[in-house]
Amino acid sequence: QPWTATVLTLFPEAFPGLLGSSLAGKGLERDLWRLETLDIRGFARDKHRSVDDTPFGGGAGMVMRPDVVGAAVEASAESPGPLVYLSPRGRTFDQAMAREFAEEPGLRLLCGRYEGIDERVLEASGAREVSIGDYVLSGGEVAAQVVLDAVVRLLPGVMGNEASGGDESFEGDLLEYPHYTRPAEWQGRSVPEVLLSGHHERVRQWRRARAEDITERRRPDLWHRYLERRRTGGNEEG
Ligand code: 6GU
C-alpha cells in the first residue's frame, strides 16, 4: 500500500488543488502516493447538516462540534498514519518533521475552520497539532497542502532521483545557493566562471560557500545551528 494522505475537511473540493500538478501530481498518477478526503459535513446528523455551534462562555465566532468532528475522526481510524490537526498553536512544521512524516505509512490531516475544533476531540483523539508558521490562516486546508507538498516530494520515486529530496546534502540546514541557466550573459550580467568550468569539485565547493554566506547573512538562527551540528558531528534536531 502506497503512502496515503487522508484529509478530513469541510472543503474536499479544495484537494488535490495544486498537488495535482507537476511533481506531486505525477506521483499521484503513478500511484506512488494516494490522496483521500473525508467530508466532515457528511458526519452531521441533524436536518440542517450543521457542523458548528456558538462557543460556551460567549465570544466571537463558531466552534466545530465534537460529535460531528469526532465521528469523522473515528471514520478515519482505519486509514494509515498519525492524526495531525493543522492549527496555528501547533508545533512549527519544518524539514525534520517532513522527513518523519515521510517515514510514516501515511498521514490523517484534520482541517479546522471557524475559531477551531472543540478541545475534547483533540484530547480524546491524541491528535498532533502542527502549525506552518506564525500567522493566522482562515482554515487548515492550505496548511495541509503545504505539509503534503513538503512530505510527498521526499517519498521514494516522486522526485526523479531515487535518492530523494534533491542533490543538496545540506537540505534544511543551509539556504539554497544561487542558480543560473543560459544565456551565459544576460543584460550585461555574466554567470560565475566556476559554473562554466566543468570542474565538478570546484562547483560543489563554490555552491557550499555561497549557501553558507547567504545563510549567515540572512538567517543567523540556521547558521548557528549549522555550526553547532558541524562541531558536534551533526545529528541533533532544532
Ligand atoms: Cl496549520 N492552520 C491555520 N488555520 N492557521 C495557521 C496554521 C494552520 N499555521 C499557521 N497559521
Residues whose N, C-alpha, C, O or C-beta is under 5 A from the ligand:
A	BS01	6GU	L86 S87 P88 V130 S131 I132 G133 Y135 V136 L137 S138 G139 G140 A143
